[in-house]
Amino acid sequence: MAGEQSQADQYGTAAADVPKGKKRFIPLENNPEVMSTLLHKLGLSPALQFHDVFSIDDADLLAFVPRPAYALLLVFPVSQTYEKFRYEEDLHKSDYEGSGEGEKVVWYKQTIGNACGLIGLLHGVSNGPARDHVQGDSELDKLIKKAVTLKPVARAELLENTQALETAHQEAANLGDTTAPSTTDEVDLHYVCFVKDRADGHLWEMDGRRKGPLNRGSLGAEDDVLSEAALKLGVRAFLKREEEAGGGELRFSLIVLAEGFD
C-alpha cells in the first residue's frame, strides 16, 4: 500500500555520483533517536527531535506526530525508475551555484560516500524554522554560517574537512539497534529531505546527488512539510512514479523533524 512504510529499511545511502577515492562514512541507521542524538551533539536545540511517521494515509497515526513538521526525510531503495527520472529531470539543468544570504534554501552537494543520511539532516536544519533552533556558537551554527558564504563545491569540501561533523557522525552510527555496516559497504537505500523555505513558502526537495535544490511548488501559509499539499508535491509524487513503473513491493520510510513530546 502506497501510504505504509517498511520498518525493515534501516540504512540509507547511495554510492552513485560520489567521487571515487573520497572520504566515506559508516551509513547512519534510519532511526529517529540516532538522528536526534547526532544533531543535538552538533548543536541543535533538544526541543526538536525526529519522529517516525508510520503512515501518510491513516489520520489517527498522523495525529501522533507533533506539528508543525519542519523537515521530512524520505528513505527508499534506489530503483531503475528513480534513476531514470533523476537523469531525465537533471539532464538539461545547470549545476547549482548559489550562495549567500539571498539563497532561497541552503543546499549541500554530497561528495562523502555513505553520507546521504547526514546530508539529509543538514538540509533539514539549515533551512526553514528549524534553523532558528540551532544553538548559537555551536559546531552546527558555525558550520551553517560558514556554508552559507560558500558555493556548493566549497561547501562540500567544508563538510569533508569538518572534524566535529565526522566525529559526531561516527558516534551516532554506532548507536543504532542493528550492527552498523562498514565504510566500504554499498547499501542501496537513499535519503531525500523536504523543507519549506521561509522566503516564498515553497516546498523544496533536497538531495545531494542532484544538480541542486528542486522547487516542487508553492504551499499555503498553513501548510507544513507533512501537510497533504506538501505530500502531494513530494512523497506521493515519488510513490506514484514507482507504482506506475510496476516495480513490485514499494518500500520506504519517513521520519520528521518537529518539537519533542517532553
C-alpha positions as CSV (number, residue, x, y, z in Angstrom):
1,M,0.0,0.0,0.0
2,A,1.4,3.4,-1.0
3,G,1.0,5.0,2.3
4,E,2.5,2.3,4.5
5,Q,6.2,2.2,5.2
6,S,8.5,-0.7,5.6
7,Q,10.2,-0.6,9.1
8,A,12.9,-3.0,7.8
9,D,14.7,-0.2,5.9
10,Q,17.4,0.7,8.4
11,Y,20.1,2.3,6.4
12,G,20.1,4.9,3.6
13,T,22.9,5.7,1.2
14,A,23.8,5.8,-2.4
15,A,27.2,5.2,-3.9
16,A,26.3,6.6,-7.3
17,D,27.8,10.0,-8.2
18,V,30.1,10.2,-5.2
19,P,33.6,10.6,-6.5
20,K,35.8,7.5,-6.1
21,G,38.6,7.9,-3.6
22,K,36.8,10.4,-1.5
23,K,36.1,10.2,2.2
24,R,33.5,7.6,3.3
25,F,31.4,7.3,6.4
26,I,29.6,4.5,8.1
27,P,25.9,4.6,6.9
28,L,23.5,6.0,9.5
29,E,20.7,3.8,10.8
30,N,17.3,5.3,9.8
31,N,16.4,5.7,13.5
32,P,14.9,8.9,15.0
33,E,16.9,8.6,18.2
34,V,20.2,8.2,16.2
35,M,19.3,11.2,14.1
36,S,18.3,13.4,17.0
37,T,21.4,12.4,19.0
38,L,23.7,13.4,16.2
39,L,22.2,16.8,15.7
40,H,21.9,17.5,19.4
41,K,25.6,16.8,19.8
42,L,26.4,19.3,17.0
43,G,24.2,22.0,18.5
44,L,20.5,21.6,17.6
45,S,18.3,22.5,20.5
46,P,16.9,19.4,22.4
47,A,13.5,21.0,21.9
48,L,13.5,19.5,18.4
49,Q,13.5,15.7,17.7
50,F,13.0,13.3,14.9
51,H,9.8,11.1,14.9
52,D,8.7,8.1,12.9
53,V,5.8,8.6,10.5
54,F,4.1,5.3,10.4
55,S,1.5,6.2,7.7
56,I,0.6,9.1,5.5
57,D,-2.9,7.7,4.9
58,D,-4.1,6.9,8.4
59,A,-5.3,10.1,10.1
60,D,-5.1,8.6,13.5
61,L,-1.5,7.6,13.2
62,L,-0.6,11.0,11.7
63,A,-2.2,12.7,14.7
64,F,0.5,11.3,16.9
65,V,3.2,13.3,15.0
66,P,3.9,16.7,16.6
67,R,3.2,19.6,14.4
68,P,4.4,21.8,12.7
69,A,6.8,19.5,10.9
70,Y,10.0,21.3,10.0
71,A,11.7,18.7,7.7
72,L,10.6,15.4,6.2
73,L,13.2,12.7,5.4
74,L,12.2,10.1,2.9
75,V,14.3,6.9,2.8
76,F,13.9,4.5,-0.1
77,P,15.7,1.9,-2.2
78,V,17.3,3.4,-5.3
79,S,15.4,1.8,-8.3
80,Q,15.8,2.0,-12.0
81,T,12.6,4.1,-12.1
82,Y,14.1,6.6,-9.8
83,E,17.5,6.7,-11.5
84,K,15.8,7.2,-14.9
85,F,13.6,10.0,-13.5
86,R,16.6,11.7,-11.8
87,Y,18.7,11.5,-15.0
88,E,15.9,12.9,-17.2
89,E,15.0,15.7,-14.8
90,D,18.6,16.8,-14.3
91,L,19.7,16.3,-18.0
92,H,19.2,19.9,-19.1
93,K,19.8,21.6,-15.7
94,S,22.9,23.5,-14.9
95,D,24.9,22.8,-11.7
96,Y,23.6,25.0,-8.9
97,E,26.0,27.7,-8.0
98,G,24.0,29.6,-5.3
99,S,25.5,31.1,-2.1
100,G,24.9,33.9,0.3
101,E,22.0,35.1,2.4
102,G,19.9,35.6,-0.8
103,E,19.5,31.9,-1.3
104,K,16.0,30.5,-1.0
105,V,17.5,27.3,0.5
106,V,20.9,26.1,1.6
107,W,21.8,23.0,-0.5
108,Y,24.8,20.7,0.1
109,K,26.4,18.6,-2.7
110,Q,27.2,15.1,-1.5
111,T,30.9,14.1,-2.0
112,I,31.3,11.9,1.1
113,G,30.4,8.2,0.5
114,N,27.6,6.8,2.6
115,A,26.7,10.3,3.9
116,C,23.3,10.8,2.3
117,G,21.7,10.5,5.7
118,L,24.0,13.2,7.1
119,I,23.3,15.4,4.1
120,G,19.6,15.0,4.6
121,L,19.9,16.0,8.3
122,L,22.0,19.1,7.3
123,H,19.4,20.1,4.8
124,G,16.7,19.8,7.4
125,V,18.3,22.0,10.0
126,S,19.9,24.6,7.6
127,N,16.5,25.6,6.2
128,G,13.1,26.8,7.4
129,P,12.2,27.3,11.0
130,A,14.5,24.6,12.2
131,R,17.4,26.9,11.6
132,D,16.2,29.1,14.5
133,H,16.6,26.2,16.8
134,V,20.4,25.8,16.2
135,Q,22.2,27.0,19.3
136,G,24.4,30.0,18.8
137,D,28.2,29.4,18.5
138,S,27.7,25.6,18.4
139,E,29.6,23.5,15.9
140,L,26.4,23.3,13.8
141,D,25.8,27.0,14.0
142,K,29.4,27.7,12.8
143,L,29.2,25.1,10.1
144,I,25.9,26.5,8.6
145,K,27.1,30.2,8.8
146,K,30.3,29.3,7.0
147,A,28.5,27.1,4.4
148,V,26.1,29.9,3.5
149,T,29.0,32.0,2.3
150,L,30.4,29.3,0.0
151,K,29.4,27.9,-3.3
152,P,28.4,24.2,-3.5
153,V,31.8,22.7,-4.3
154,A,33.5,24.7,-1.5
155,R,30.6,23.7,0.8
156,A,31.2,20.0,0.0
157,E,34.9,20.5,0.9
158,L,33.8,22.2,4.2
159,L,31.8,19.1,5.1
160,E,34.7,16.8,4.2
161,N,37.1,18.8,6.4
162,T,35.0,19.5,9.5
163,Q,36.3,17.1,12.1
164,A,33.4,17.7,14.5
165,L,31.0,16.6,11.9
166,E,32.9,13.4,11.2
167,T,33.2,12.6,14.9
168,A,29.5,13.2,15.7
169,H,28.6,11.1,12.7
170,Q,30.8,8.2,13.7
171,E,29.5,8.2,17.2
172,A,25.9,8.3,16.0
173,A,26.5,5.5,13.5
174,N,27.3,3.1,16.4
175,L,24.2,3.9,18.4
176,G,21.7,2.0,16.2
177,D,19.6,-1.0,17.1
178,T,21.5,-3.1,14.5
179,T,25.2,-3.7,13.8
180,A,26.5,-0.9,11.7
181,P,27.9,-1.6,8.3
182,S,31.5,-0.7,7.4
183,T,32.5,2.4,5.5
184,T,33.2,0.2,2.4
185,D,29.7,-1.4,2.3
186,E,27.5,-0.5,-0.6
187,V,23.9,0.0,0.6
188,D,21.1,0.7,-1.9
189,L,18.9,3.0,0.2
190,H,18.9,6.8,-0.1
191,Y,17.7,9.8,1.9
192,V,15.9,12.8,0.4
193,C,14.8,15.8,2.6
194,F,11.8,18.0,2.0
195,V,11.8,21.5,3.5
196,K,9.7,24.6,3.2
197,D,11.5,27.9,2.5
198,R,10.7,31.0,4.5
199,A,11.0,33.4,1.6
200,D,8.2,32.2,-0.7
201,G,6.7,29.2,1.2
202,H,7.7,26.7,-1.5
203,L,8.4,23.0,-0.9
204,W,12.0,22.0,-1.9
205,E,13.4,18.5,-2.5
206,M,16.9,18.5,-1.2
207,D,19.2,15.7,-2.4
208,G,23.0,15.9,-2.5
209,R,23.1,13.6,-5.5
210,R,21.2,16.0,-7.7
211,K,22.5,19.1,-9.6
212,G,20.9,21.4,-7.0
213,P,17.8,22.0,-4.9
214,L,14.4,21.2,-6.6
215,N,11.5,23.5,-6.2
216,R,8.4,21.3,-6.1
217,G,5.8,24.0,-5.8
218,S,4.0,26.5,-3.6
219,L,2.5,25.7,-0.2
220,G,-0.1,27.7,1.8
221,A,0.9,29.6,4.9
222,E,-0.8,26.9,7.0
223,D,1.0,24.0,5.3
224,D,4.0,22.3,6.8
225,V,6.1,19.6,5.1
226,L,3.7,16.9,6.3
227,S,0.6,18.6,5.1
228,E,-1.4,16.9,2.4
229,A,-0.4,19.7,0.0
230,A,3.3,19.0,0.6
231,L,2.8,15.2,0.5
232,K,1.1,15.6,-2.9
233,L,4.0,17.6,-4.3
234,G,6.7,15.5,-2.8
235,V,6.3,12.0,-1.3
236,R,3.1,11.0,-3.1
237,A,4.5,12.1,-6.5
238,F,7.5,9.8,-5.8
239,L,5.3,6.9,-4.8
240,K,3.1,7.3,-7.9
241,R,6.1,7.1,-10.2
242,E,7.3,4.0,-8.6
243,E,3.9,2.3,-8.5
244,E,3.2,3.1,-12.2
245,A,6.5,1.6,-13.1
246,G,5.4,-1.7,-11.6
247,G,8.5,-2.2,-9.5
248,G,6.9,-4.7,-7.1
249,E,6.8,-4.1,-3.4
250,L,7.2,-0.5,-2.5
251,R,9.5,0.0,0.5
252,F,10.0,3.4,2.1
253,S,10.3,5.1,5.4
254,L,9.6,8.6,6.7
255,I,10.9,10.5,9.7
256,V,10.0,14.1,10.5
257,L,11.8,16.8,12.5
258,A,9.4,18.5,14.9
259,E,9.1,19.5,18.6
260,G,9.7,16.8,21.1
261,F,7.0,15.3,23.4
262,D,8.7,16.4,26.6
